[in-house]
Structure formats: C-alpha cells, structure tokens
Amino acid sequence: MTHLSESIEAALTRRDLLPSATSLLWVVFLFAAALALTNLYAAPISAALGAHGNLGFIIFFGTTALAVVLPLFSNLPLVPFAVLLWGPWPTALILLLGWVAGAVLSFEMARHMQTQMLKRFPKVARYAQIDRLIRPQHHVWSLVLLRMTFPVDILSYVLGLFSRKTSVLDNALSTAIGGAPFALLFAFFPALPIGLQALVFGASGLVFGLYVMWALRHPH
C-alpha cells in the first residue's frame, strides 16, 4: 500500500489540499462552538430536543447526507446536539448511514448527469485520471485510502464521473469503512471530559498545522 499512498500524494497539489483544509478549519470552529453551547446549557437543550426526537432524527440524517451531496455544506456542528439527545453510539450510526446515503446519491447523480456536471464544473476534469490511483488488487482499500487523502467532499462525484473501475457498491462500502473511525470520533468526542476535549483539540491543531505546512511545500 506504500506505493499507492505515494501515487496519491503525487497526484494531489496544494490547490487540491488547501481549500479542503480551510473548510475543515471552519467546520471545526463551528463544532467547538456547538460543543461549548451544549456543555453550558445541556439541560434546557436536552429538554427542548427531547420533545421533537423524530423530527430531530429526520433533520440530522437528512443534513448528514446533504453534507456529502453539497460540498460546501456541513452538519457536524449539529453532532453535539445529537449526542445530547441520543448518545454517542446512535449518533455515530446515524452519521455513518447518512454519509453512505450521500455518497451513493452523489455517485449516481454523477453517473447519470455527467455532461451537465462537466459543463457546470469544468475544473473537475483535472481528476479524469482517478482510475490510475485505484489498484485492481486492492480496489476497496484504494478507495478507502483516497477518502483519507483526497478532497473527500467531491470524491464520490469524481468516482461517478470518471472511474470505470468503481461500482456504486464499491463506493458505498469504502465510504462505510473509511467513515466509521470519523463517525465514532465525532460522536464520542462530546462525551469526553472537558480537559480531554481540550487535549484532543490541541493535538488536532498541531496535526492540522503540519498538514498545511506539508501542503504548502507541494506547489505543483
């Protein structure tokens, strides 16, 4: 898998990576704000949400799927409220199911609306050689690795548009495998003690800084 990782790294440049990093920073800020709000006002928020549990499920699942379909949208700031309402495990499951549903919908839209999408977003054509990053002997794991390194907000669209090696089932399975650790991380994070949350945020900030520095050194 080392050669696969190196080939993906060589294919991506800072114009691919930095916009995703900027979006991630903004989402983390909103997530932190929602986390602080739920910590300060847990009882009244829980009471208010508990009166509308079914509607809350529909909204949370729907916005989770929509966040995959609309690359500039994210519902992660809603996660602390979902954890307050249902707990970490159900929240993680809903997140993962929503991501899979959104990935399937994005993939199918790209498959059936290729001409319209390429006219509307011509810059996406630079990913037309996506299949060279997918190793036949490690097909699903190649897709999982892509989800860890590629601009994930558009990956399902790119696969639907250009990958003839990938089926909708491959896309859904790799989304489930690649997304599971993140679903658990986001869902269990609000349940951690505040001191541990601060430690994780600090470590994440360090990793984020190193990521940006690495991206800036790849200007090709």
LUMFIDO-377880 format. One record per residue (C-alpha): residue in one letter; z negated, x negated, y. Coordinates in Angstrom, 1 decimal. Each point is the difference from the previous one (the first is absolute). Layout:
+-----+--------+--------+--------+
: res :     c3 :     c1 :     c2 :
+-----+--------+--------+--------+
:   A :      Z :      X :      Y :
...
+-----+--------+--------+--------+
This chain:
+-----+--------+--------+--------+
: res :     c3 :     c1 :     c2 :
+-----+--------+--------+--------+
:   M :    0.0 :    0.0 :    0.0 :
:   T :   -0.3 :   -3.0 :    2.3 :
:   H :    3.8 :   -0.3 :    0.5 :
:   L :    0.1 :    3.8 :    0.8 :
:   S :   -2.7 :   -0.4 :    2.7 :
:   E :    1.8 :   -3.0 :    1.5 :
:   S :    3.4 :    1.9 :    0.1 :
:   I :   -1.7 :    3.0 :    1.7 :
:   E :   -1.6 :   -2.3 :    2.6 :
:   A :    3.3 :   -1.7 :    0.7 :
:   A :    1.7 :    3.4 :    0.5 :
:   L :   -2.5 :    1.2 :    2.6 :
:   T :   -0.2 :   -1.3 :    3.5 :
:   R :   -2.4 :    0.6 :    2.9 :
:   R :    2.2 :    2.8 :    1.4 :
:   D :   -0.9 :    1.8 :   -3.3 :
:   L :   -3.6 :   -1.0 :   -0.2 :
:   L :   -1.4 :    0.1 :    3.6 :
:   P :    0.8 :    3.7 :    0.7 :
:   S :   -1.7 :    1.0 :   -3.2 :
:   A :   -3.0 :   -2.2 :    1.1 :
:   T :   -0.2 :    1.6 :    3.4 :
:   S :    0.1 :    3.5 :   -1.6 :
:   L :   -2.7 :   -1.0 :   -2.4 :
:   L :   -2.3 :   -1.3 :    2.8 :
:   W :    0.3 :    3.3 :    1.8 :
:   V :   -0.7 :    2.0 :   -3.2 :
:   V :   -3.1 :   -2.1 :   -0.7 :
:   F :   -1.3 :    0.6 :    3.5 :
:   L :    0.3 :    3.7 :   -0.4 :
:   F :   -1.5 :   -0.2 :   -3.5 :
:   A :   -3.0 :   -1.9 :    1.5 :
:   A :   -0.4 :    2.6 :    2.8 :
:   A :    0.0 :    2.9 :   -2.6 :
:   L :   -2.5 :   -2.0 :   -2.1 :
:   A :   -2.4 :   -0.4 :    3.0 :
:   L :    0.4 :    3.7 :    0.8 :
:   T :   -0.9 :    1.1 :   -3.6 :
:   N :   -3.0 :   -2.4 :   -0.1 :
:   L :   -1.3 :    1.4 :    3.3 :
:   Y :    0.6 :    3.7 :   -0.6 :
:   A :    0.0 :    0.3 :   -3.8 :
:   A :   -2.0 :    3.2 :   -0.3 :
:   P :    1.9 :    2.2 :    2.5 :
:   I :    3.4 :   -1.3 :   -1.0 :
:   S :   -0.8 :    0.6 :   -3.7 :
:   A :   -1.2 :    3.6 :    0.8 :
:   A :    3.2 :    0.7 :    2.0 :
:   L :    2.3 :   -1.4 :   -2.7 :
:   G :   -1.8 :    1.6 :   -2.9 :
:   A :    0.8 :    3.4 :    1.4 :
:   H :    3.8 :   -0.7 :   -0.3 :
:   G :    0.2 :   -2.1 :   -3.2 :
:   N :    3.2 :    1.4 :   -1.3 :
:   L :    1.8 :   -0.3 :    3.3 :
:   G :   -1.3 :   -3.5 :    0.3 :
:   F :    1.4 :   -0.9 :   -3.4 :
:   I :    3.5 :    1.3 :    0.9 :
:   I :   -0.1 :   -1.8 :    3.4 :
:   F :   -1.2 :   -3.3 :   -1.5 :
:   F :    2.4 :    0.0 :   -3.0 :
:   G :    2.9 :    1.1 :    2.2 :
:   T :   -0.6 :   -2.6 :    2.7 :
:   T :   -0.4 :   -2.7 :   -2.6 :
:   A :    3.5 :    0.8 :   -1.4 :
:   L :    1.4 :    0.4 :    3.5 :
:   A :   -1.3 :   -3.5 :    0.9 :
:   V :    2.4 :   -1.4 :   -2.6 :
:   V :    2.9 :    2.1 :    1.1 :
:   L :   -0.5 :   -0.8 :    3.8 :
:   P :   -0.5 :   -3.7 :    0.3 :
:   L :   -1.6 :    0.1 :    3.5 :
:   F :   -2.7 :    2.6 :   -1.2 :
:   S :   -3.3 :   -0.8 :   -1.8 :
:   N :   -2.8 :    2.3 :   -1.1 :
:   L :   -2.4 :   -2.8 :   -0.9 :
:   P :   -2.3 :    0.9 :    2.9 :
:   L :   -0.7 :    3.3 :   -1.9 :
:   V :   -1.3 :   -1.9 :   -3.0 :
:   P :   -3.7 :   -0.3 :    1.2 :
:   F :    0.0 :    3.8 :    0.6 :
:   A :    1.4 :    0.6 :   -3.5 :
:   V :   -2.6 :   -2.3 :   -1.6 :
:   L :   -2.7 :    1.9 :    1.9 :
:   L :    1.4 :    3.3 :   -1.4 :
:   W :    0.9 :   -0.9 :   -3.6 :
:   G :   -1.4 :   -3.4 :   -0.8 :
:   P :    1.9 :   -3.3 :   -0.8 :
:   W :    1.5 :    0.7 :   -3.4 :
:   P :    1.7 :    3.3 :    0.9 :
:   T :    1.2 :   -1.5 :    3.4 :
:   A :    1.5 :   -3.0 :   -1.8 :
:   L :    1.8 :    2.3 :   -2.5 :
:   I :    1.4 :    2.2 :    2.8 :
:   L :    1.1 :   -3.0 :    1.9 :
:   L :    1.9 :   -1.4 :   -3.0 :
:   L :    1.6 :    3.3 :   -0.9 :
:   G :    1.1 :    0.4 :    3.6 :
:   W :    1.5 :   -3.4 :    0.1 :
:   V :    1.9 :    0.5 :   -3.2 :
:   A :    1.3 :    3.4 :    1.2 :
:   G :    1.1 :   -1.5 :    3.3 :
:   A :    1.7 :   -2.9 :   -1.8 :
:   V :    1.9 :    2.3 :   -2.3 :
:   L :    1.1 :    2.2 :    2.9 :
:   S :    1.1 :   -3.0 :    2.1 :
:   F :    1.9 :   -1.4 :   -3.0 :
:   E :    1.8 :    3.2 :   -0.7 :
:   M :    0.9 :    0.6 :    3.7 :
:   A :    1.5 :   -3.5 :    0.1 :
:   R :    2.0 :    0.6 :   -3.2 :
:   H :    1.5 :    3.3 :    1.3 :
:   M :    0.3 :   -0.8 :    3.7 :
:   Q :    1.3 :   -3.6 :   -0.1 :
:   T :    2.8 :    0.5 :    2.4 :
:   Q :   -2.0 :    1.8 :    2.6 :
:   M :   -2.9 :   -2.4 :   -0.2 :
:   L :    2.2 :   -3.1 :    0.4 :
:   K :    1.6 :    1.5 :    3.1 :
:   R :   -3.3 :    0.9 :    1.5 :
:   F :   -1.8 :   -3.3 :   -0.9 :
:   P :    2.8 :   -2.6 :   -0.3 :
:   K :   -2.5 :   -2.9 :    0.0 :
:   V :   -1.3 :    0.9 :   -3.4 :
:   A :    3.2 :   -1.3 :   -1.4 :
:   R :   -1.5 :   -3.5 :    0.1 :
:   Y :   -1.9 :    0.9 :   -3.1 :
:   A :    3.1 :    0.9 :   -1.9 :
:   Q :   -0.6 :   -2.9 :   -2.5 :
:   I :   -3.4 :    1.3 :   -1.0 :
:   D :    1.0 :   -0.1 :   -3.7 :
:   R :    0.1 :   -3.8 :    0.0 :
:   L :   -3.8 :    0.1 :    0.5 :
:   I :   -0.5 :    2.1 :   -3.1 :
:   R :   -0.1 :   -1.9 :   -3.3 :
:   P :    1.3 :    2.0 :   -3.0 :
:   Q :   -2.6 :   -1.5 :   -2.3 :
:   H :   -2.8 :    1.0 :    2.3 :
:   H :    1.4 :    3.1 :    1.7 :
:   V :   -3.0 :    2.1 :    0.7 :
:   W :   -2.2 :   -3.1 :    0.9 :
:   S :    2.8 :   -1.2 :    2.4 :
:   L :   -0.3 :    3.4 :    1.8 :
:   V :   -3.8 :   -0.3 :    0.0 :
:   L :    0.2 :   -3.4 :    1.6 :
:   L :    2.5 :    1.3 :    2.5 :
:   R :   -2.5 :    2.6 :    1.0 :
:   M :   -2.5 :   -2.8 :    0.7 :
:   T :    2.4 :   -2.1 :    2.1 :
:   F :    2.8 :    2.2 :    1.3 :
:   P :   -0.2 :    2.3 :    3.1 :
:   V :   -1.5 :    2.8 :   -2.2 :
:   D :    0.7 :    2.8 :    2.5 :
:   I :    3.7 :   -0.2 :   -0.8 :
:   L :    0.1 :   -1.4 :   -3.5 :
:   S :    0.6 :    3.3 :   -1.8 :
:   Y :    2.9 :    0.7 :    2.4 :
:   V :    1.5 :   -3.4 :   -0.6 :
:   L :   -0.2 :    0.4 :   -3.7 :
:   G :    1.6 :    3.4 :    0.1 :
:   L :    2.8 :   -1.2 :    2.2 :
:   F :    0.9 :   -3.3 :   -1.6 :
:   S :   -1.7 :   -0.6 :   -3.4 :
:   R :    2.1 :    0.9 :   -3.0 :
:   K :   -2.6 :   -1.6 :   -2.3 :
:   T :   -2.8 :    2.4 :    1.1 :
:   S :   -0.5 :    3.6 :   -1.1 :
:   V :   -2.3 :    2.6 :    1.6 :
:   L :   -2.4 :   -0.5 :   -2.9 :
:   D :   -0.1 :   -3.8 :    0.6 :
:   N :   -0.7 :    0.7 :    3.7 :
:   A :   -2.8 :    2.4 :   -0.7 :
:   L :   -1.6 :   -2.2 :   -2.7 :
:   S :    0.1 :   -3.1 :    2.2 :
:   T :   -1.5 :    2.0 :    2.9 :
:   A :   -2.8 :    1.2 :   -2.2 :
:   I :   -0.8 :   -3.5 :   -1.3 :
:   G :    0.4 :   -1.8 :    3.3 :
:   G :   -1.8 :    2.7 :    1.9 :
:   A :   -3.0 :    0.5 :   -2.3 :
:   P :   -2.1 :   -3.0 :    1.3 :
:   F :    0.6 :    1.0 :    3.6 :
:   A :   -0.9 :    3.7 :   -0.7 :
:   L :   -3.3 :   -1.2 :   -1.5 :
:   L :   -0.6 :   -2.4 :    2.8 :
:   F :    0.5 :    2.5 :    2.8 :
:   A :   -1.9 :    2.8 :   -1.8 :
:   F :   -3.0 :   -2.1 :   -0.9 :
:   F :   -0.2 :   -2.0 :    3.2 :
:   P :   -1.7 :    2.8 :    2.0 :
:   A :   -2.7 :    0.3 :   -2.7 :
:   L :   -1.0 :   -3.6 :    0.5 :
:   P :   -3.1 :   -1.0 :    2.0 :
:   I :    0.8 :   -0.7 :    3.7 :
:   G :   -0.8 :   -3.7 :   -0.4 :
:   L :    2.5 :   -0.4 :   -2.9 :
:   Q :    2.6 :    2.0 :    1.9 :
:   A :   -0.3 :   -2.5 :    2.9 :
:   L :    0.3 :   -2.9 :   -2.4 :
:   V :    3.2 :    1.5 :   -1.6 :
:   F :    1.5 :    0.7 :    3.4 :
:   G :   -0.7 :   -3.6 :    1.0 :
:   A :    1.6 :   -1.4 :   -3.1 :
:   S :    2.9 :    2.3 :    0.4 :
:   G :    0.5 :   -1.1 :    3.6 :
:   L :    0.1 :   -3.6 :   -1.1 :
:   V :    2.6 :    0.8 :   -2.7 :
:   F :    2.0 :    1.9 :    2.6 :
:   G :   -0.1 :   -2.9 :    2.4 :
:   L :    1.2 :   -2.4 :   -2.7 :
:   Y :    2.8 :    2.5 :   -0.9 :
:   V :    1.2 :    0.1 :    3.6 :
:   M :   -0.1 :   -3.8 :    0.3 :
:   W :    2.0 :   -0.3 :   -3.2 :
:   A :    2.6 :    2.6 :    1.2 :
:   L :    0.4 :   -1.8 :    3.3 :
:   R :    0.9 :   -3.2 :   -1.9 :
:   H :    3.0 :    1.8 :   -1.7 :
:   P :    2.3 :    0.7 :    2.9 :
:   H :    3.3 :    0.1 :   -1.9 :
+-----+--------+--------+--------+
